[in-house]
Amino acid sequence: MIPLTPIGVLRTPFATIADCPRNGRQVVPAPLCSAEVFAEFRDGLESLEGFSHLILLYWLEPRGPAALRFTPPFDGLPRGVFASRAPWRPNPIGLSVVRFEGMDDGVLRVRYLDCLDGTGLLDIKPYLPSTDAEPEAAMGWLAPYRTG
Amino acid sequence: MIPLTPIGVLRTPFATIADCPRNGRQVVPAPLCSAEVFAEFRDGLESLEGFSHLILLYWLEPRGPAALRFTPPFDGLPRGVFASRAPWRPNPIGLSVVRFEGMDDGVLRVRYLDCLDGTGLLDIKPYLPSTDAEPEAAMGWLAPYRTG
């Protein structure tokens, strides 16, 4: 067992699961969200200015046990959870690539989050197009449902 | 404190930290690596065929305490750990976008890993260009050191 500690909290306009969009780019224009980094971790933000996009990792509060297979209502066939971005994973770590619009006093202004208000933040990484961008990637069973 | 459980193990040609490349695309051609998913989690792999790229999350065995600020030897200025992909993070979760070349019996063939052989695998996510690809993203202080 590996212990994690939240480094901050995410603020979004989504108060309930029903409010959350399927992904953070579905709402146009994408609402402004924020990532509030706790005071004791703010030294880690040095030199973050200059990156236009970040990868945020956060804790998807498990609502029920992990399901390895499930049937998405929009699709109707059983799919593996590792072939989806669904939250009921063995390790429920969420990931979003967000647009970064600056920060003040440890509060980062970001867009493209789709998670609940109050979600625990685990990590911030700079987005590097040299290793993270695959614009031509094939989307498998999700291709017919592509948005954005 | 949040508990995590490894779902598998990563196999790479890199036996020591000194062997690891700075990123998984630095060695050309990128060596074939694998992600071995433990038997009890393999049901979660259903429908993974068809995705050309995956996001792997893994546990960067902490070698020493987290450092919020550090001075990269190739740069010489103090940088925040959240503005880097360095392993000494408060929650040492590593992330790689990998090319996916198929699987047999729960063993995925992938390229572009840069981590140690034996690294614990935490999660597999399908890479979705609609939300994950930002080929024009600005790389901040890392721009002069771009490889790939």
Interface residues (C-beta under 8 A of the other chain):
Chain A: M1 I2 P3 L4 T5 P6 I7 N23 G24 R25 V37 F41 D43 G44 L45 E46 S47 L48 E49 G50 F51 S52 H53 I55 L57 W59 L68 R69 L77 P78 R79 G80 V81 F82 A83 S84 R85 R89 P90 N91 I93 L95 S96 V97 Y112 G120 L122 D123 I124 K125 P126 Y127 L128 P129 S130 T131 D132 A133 E134 P135 E136 A137 A138 M139 G140 W141 L142 A143 R146 T147 G148
Chain B: M1 I2 P3 L4 T5 P6 I7 N23 G24 R25 V37 F41 D43 G44 L45 E46 S47 L48 E49 G50 F51 S52 H53 I55 L57 W59 L68 R69 L77 P78 R79 G80 V81 F82 A83 S84 R85 R89 P90 N91 I93 L95 S96 V97 Y112 G120 L122 D123 I124 K125 P126 Y127 L128 P129 S130 T131 D132 A133 E134 P135 E136 A137 A138 M139 G140 W141 L142 A143 R146 T147 G148
